[in-house]
Amino acid sequence: MTHPHPEIAARALAEFWADMGLEEGRVLSARLLARRGGMPAAPSAAMERGPAPARSTAPTLPPGQRPAPRKLGGNPIADARRLAMAAESLAQLRAAVQAFEGCDLKKASKNTVVCDGAFDAPIMIVGEAPGGEEDAQGLPFVGRAGKLLDRMLGAIGLSRQDNVYITNLIYWRPPGNRDPSPAEMQICAPFLMRQIELKQPKLLLTVGKFATHAMLGREDGIMKLRGRKLSYAQDGMAAVPCVPLLHPAYLLRNPADKAKAWDDLRTIAKLCDELGIKRGPGL
């Protein structure tokens, strides 16, 4: 069957041959460049003699030997999964994330922001991504929103020092504080899942709509999900109770909704007592 665009097909074949280091590709490419109006031009003397030797610093290969195939890029998700599964403690996992080079966000970030809080904490909080202050300090939730989150937790006797461990979906700041892309979350997911597996938390709290949707696979609005006792599932683990929270950054912009956040905190306090999670006196 004749190709509908024979010159395009010939050019593609020429490029393939040239890429493989075959002389036919260079000769055919030269002939294609000489074509005018779809008719082959008369070959020049130089073309009859064949192309001039290419100037290259690459070593000359023995006759009949082809150049080594170009290496394809690695699989960052597979690399993340391998490194995550090799970590036998949260400290080892944090070091693995800090050494990981498979996410492009790291190139523009000042710090890798993995976690904060007590490694043996029964409560695990999952946010979205580091912001500017988090990127500068290398810790999650340390800006204005983070300080508000600390006050919210303290109101029901919870703190990073005693019973809360905090992490994010991804560990490097997205430019302009944009939402993480699906690819970025997929790359970081093995590290997050391994954190949950190593921690075996009694209670998960997701902060904001984005983290809630990613963790629970839900598409309902955060106002519908907030304060509800839901469930997080992961292979190899029993289901973990999970309560979504309004993001403190949202509350800073919408202080009228702080009353809703207080209702949610009281739900969490009651759930902690049911689960046997020790709390401080709070407010």
C-alpha positions as CSV (number, residue, x, y, z in Angstrom):
1,M,0.0,0.0,0.0
2,T,1.4,3.4,-1.0
3,H,1.9,5.9,1.9
4,P,-0.3,9.0,1.3
5,H,2.7,11.3,2.0
6,P,5.7,9.4,0.6
7,E,8.1,12.3,1.3
8,I,7.1,12.4,5.0
9,A,7.5,8.7,5.3
10,A,10.9,8.8,3.6
11,R,12.1,11.6,5.9
12,A,11.0,9.6,9.0
13,L,12.9,6.6,7.7
14,A,15.9,8.7,7.0
15,E,15.9,10.2,10.5
16,F,15.5,6.7,12.0
17,W,18.5,5.4,10.0
18,A,20.6,8.5,10.9
19,D,19.7,8.1,14.6
20,M,20.9,4.5,14.5
21,G,24.2,5.7,13.0
22,L,23.7,4.2,9.5
23,E,25.1,5.7,6.4
24,E,21.9,5.3,4.5
25,G,20.2,7.8,6.8
26,R,22.7,10.6,6.0
27,V,22.6,9.9,2.3
28,L,18.7,9.8,2.2
29,S,18.5,13.0,4.3
30,A,20.8,14.8,1.9
31,R,18.7,13.7,-1.1
32,L,15.5,14.8,0.6
33,L,16.9,18.2,1.2
34,A,17.7,18.5,-2.5
35,R,14.1,17.8,-3.6
36,R,12.2,20.7,-5.3
37,G,8.5,20.7,-6.0
38,G,8.2,17.0,-5.3
39,M,10.7,16.0,-8.1
40,P,14.2,14.9,-7.3
41,A,16.9,17.3,-8.2
42,A,19.9,16.2,-10.1
43,P,22.5,14.9,-7.7
44,S,25.5,17.0,-7.2
45,A,29.0,15.7,-7.5
46,A,29.3,15.9,-3.7
47,M,26.2,13.7,-3.4
48,E,27.5,11.2,-5.9
49,R,30.7,10.9,-3.9
50,G,28.6,10.5,-0.7
51,P,28.4,12.8,2.3
52,A,31.6,14.2,3.8
53,P,32.7,12.5,7.0
54,A,30.9,14.0,10.0
55,R,33.0,15.9,12.4
56,S,32.6,14.2,15.7
57,T,34.6,13.7,18.8
58,A,32.9,10.3,19.4
59,P,35.2,7.3,19.0
60,T,35.1,5.5,15.6
61,L,33.2,2.2,15.9
62,P,34.4,-1.0,14.3
63,P,32.8,-1.9,11.0
64,G,29.3,-3.4,11.5
65,Q,29.0,-2.3,15.1
66,R,26.1,0.0,15.9
67,P,26.2,2.7,18.6
68,A,24.8,1.8,22.0
69,P,21.1,2.7,22.3
70,R,20.2,5.9,24.0
71,K,19.1,5.4,27.6
72,L,15.5,6.2,28.4
73,G,14.6,8.2,31.5
74,G,14.1,6.3,34.7
75,N,10.8,5.6,36.3
76,P,10.5,8.0,39.3
77,I,7.4,6.2,40.7
78,A,9.2,2.9,40.7
79,D,12.2,4.5,42.3
80,A,10.1,6.1,45.0
81,R,8.4,2.8,45.7
82,R,11.7,1.0,46.0
83,L,13.2,3.6,48.3
84,A,10.1,3.8,50.4
85,M,9.8,0.0,50.9
86,A,13.5,-0.1,51.9
87,A,13.0,2.3,54.8
88,E,12.4,0.5,58.0
89,S,11.7,3.5,60.2
90,L,10.3,7.0,59.8
91,A,13.8,8.5,60.2
92,Q,15.1,6.3,57.3
93,L,12.1,7.2,55.2
94,R,12.7,11.0,55.8
95,A,16.3,10.6,54.7
96,A,15.1,8.7,51.6
97,V,12.7,11.5,50.6
98,Q,15.4,14.1,51.2
99,A,17.8,12.2,48.9
100,F,15.2,11.5,46.2
101,E,15.8,13.3,42.9
102,G,12.8,12.0,41.0
103,C,10.5,15.0,41.4
104,D,11.2,18.1,39.3
105,L,9.7,20.4,42.0
106,K,12.9,19.8,44.0
107,K,15.0,21.7,41.5
108,A,13.3,25.0,42.4
109,S,12.8,24.4,46.2
110,K,15.0,25.5,49.0
111,N,14.2,22.5,51.2
112,T,12.6,19.1,51.2
113,V,9.6,19.3,53.6
114,V,8.9,15.8,54.9
115,C,7.3,15.9,58.4
116,D,7.1,17.4,61.8
117,G,5.8,16.2,65.2
118,A,6.2,13.1,67.3
119,F,7.2,10.0,65.4
120,D,5.1,7.9,67.8
121,A,2.1,10.2,67.7
122,P,-1.3,8.4,67.4
123,I,-2.7,11.2,65.2
124,M,-1.4,11.8,61.7
125,I,-2.3,15.0,59.8
126,V,-1.9,15.2,56.0
127,G,-1.9,18.5,54.2
128,E,-1.4,19.5,50.6
129,A,2.1,20.9,49.9
130,P,4.6,23.3,51.4
131,G,4.2,27.0,51.0
132,G,6.8,29.7,51.0
133,E,7.5,29.7,54.8
134,E,7.5,25.9,54.9
135,D,10.0,25.8,52.0
136,A,12.2,28.3,53.8
137,Q,12.2,26.4,57.1
138,G,11.9,22.8,55.9
139,L,8.9,22.0,58.1
140,P,5.2,21.6,57.3
141,F,2.6,24.1,58.5
142,V,4.9,26.8,60.0
143,G,3.5,29.9,58.3
144,R,0.4,31.8,59.3
145,A,-1.9,28.9,58.5
146,G,0.4,26.6,60.4
147,K,0.3,28.7,63.5
148,L,-3.5,28.8,63.3
149,L,-3.5,25.0,63.0
150,D,-1.4,24.7,66.1
151,R,-3.8,26.9,68.0
152,M,-6.8,24.8,66.8
153,L,-5.1,21.6,67.9
154,G,-4.1,23.1,71.2
155,A,-7.7,24.0,71.9
156,I,-8.5,20.3,72.3
157,G,-5.2,19.3,73.9
158,L,-3.3,18.2,70.9
159,S,0.2,19.2,69.8
160,R,3.1,18.3,67.6
161,Q,5.3,17.8,70.7
162,D,3.0,15.1,72.2
163,N,0.5,13.4,70.0
164,V,0.4,14.8,66.4
165,Y,2.6,14.0,63.4
166,I,2.2,16.2,60.3
167,T,3.1,15.6,56.7
168,N,1.9,16.5,53.2
169,L,0.9,14.9,49.9
170,I,4.1,16.2,48.3
171,Y,7.4,17.4,49.8
172,W,8.5,20.4,47.7
173,R,6.8,23.7,47.1
174,P,4.9,24.0,43.8
175,P,5.7,27.2,42.0
176,G,3.3,30.0,42.9
177,N,1.7,27.7,45.5
178,R,-0.3,26.0,42.8
179,D,-2.1,22.7,43.4
180,P,0.1,19.6,43.0
181,S,-0.2,17.9,39.6
182,P,-1.5,14.3,39.4
183,A,2.0,13.3,38.3
184,E,3.7,14.9,41.3
185,M,1.3,13.2,43.6
186,Q,1.8,9.9,42.0
187,I,5.6,10.2,42.4
188,C,5.3,11.1,46.1
189,A,2.5,8.6,46.9
190,P,4.8,5.7,47.8
191,F,6.5,7.8,50.4
192,L,3.2,8.9,52.0
193,M,1.8,5.4,52.0
194,R,4.9,4.1,53.6
195,Q,4.7,6.8,56.3
196,I,1.2,5.6,57.1
197,E,2.3,2.0,57.1
198,L,5.2,2.7,59.4
199,K,3.2,4.9,61.7
200,Q,0.0,2.9,62.0
201,P,-1.9,5.9,63.2
202,K,-5.1,5.6,65.2
203,L,-6.6,8.7,63.6
204,L,-6.0,10.6,60.3
205,L,-6.9,14.2,59.8
206,T,-6.9,15.6,56.3
207,V,-6.5,19.4,55.9
208,G,-8.4,21.1,53.2
209,K,-10.3,19.9,50.1
210,F,-7.3,18.9,48.0
211,A,-5.7,16.6,50.6
212,T,-9.2,15.2,51.5
213,H,-10.0,14.3,47.9
214,A,-6.6,12.7,47.3
215,M,-6.6,10.6,50.5
216,L,-10.2,9.5,50.5
217,G,-11.0,9.4,46.8
218,R,-14.0,11.6,47.4
219,E,-15.3,14.4,45.2
220,D,-17.8,16.1,47.6
221,G,-17.1,19.6,48.6
222,I,-15.1,20.1,51.8
223,M,-18.1,21.8,53.4
224,K,-20.0,18.5,53.0
225,L,-17.1,16.4,54.2
226,R,-15.7,18.5,57.0
227,G,-16.1,17.1,60.5
228,R,-17.4,13.7,59.4
229,K,-15.9,10.5,60.7
230,L,-14.9,8.8,57.4
231,S,-12.4,5.9,56.7
232,Y,-9.0,5.7,55.0
233,A,-8.2,2.3,53.4
234,Q,-4.7,1.0,52.4
235,D,-3.6,-2.4,51.4
236,G,-2.2,-4.4,54.2
237,M,-3.7,-2.3,56.9
238,A,-7.0,-2.1,58.8
239,A,-9.1,0.9,57.9
240,V,-8.1,4.1,59.8
241,P,-10.7,6.6,61.0
242,C,-10.3,9.9,59.1
243,V,-11.8,13.3,59.7
244,P,-11.4,16.1,57.1
245,L,-10.8,19.7,58.4
246,L,-11.2,23.1,56.8
247,H,-7.8,24.4,55.8
248,P,-6.5,27.1,58.2
249,A,-5.5,29.2,55.2
250,Y,-9.2,29.2,54.2
251,L,-10.2,30.2,57.8
252,L,-7.8,33.1,57.7
253,R,-9.6,34.4,54.6
254,N,-13.1,33.5,56.0
255,P,-13.0,34.0,59.8
256,A,-16.8,33.6,59.9
257,D,-16.4,29.9,59.3
258,K,-14.2,29.4,62.4
259,A,-17.3,28.4,64.3
260,K,-17.6,25.4,61.9
261,A,-14.0,24.5,62.5
262,W,-14.6,24.6,66.3
263,D,-17.5,22.1,65.9
264,D,-15.2,19.9,63.9
265,L,-12.5,20.1,66.6
266,R,-15.1,19.0,69.2
267,T,-15.9,16.0,67.0
268,I,-12.2,15.1,66.9
269,A,-11.8,15.5,70.6
270,K,-14.7,13.1,71.2
271,L,-13.3,10.6,68.7
272,C,-9.9,10.8,70.4
273,D,-11.5,9.9,73.7
274,E,-13.3,7.0,72.1
275,L,-10.1,5.7,70.5
276,G,-8.1,6.0,73.7
277,I,-5.9,8.9,72.5
278,K,-4.6,10.9,75.4
279,R,-5.1,14.6,75.2
280,G,-4.0,17.6,77.2
281,P,-6.5,19.8,79.0
282,G,-7.1,22.1,76.0
283,L,-9.4,25.1,76.4
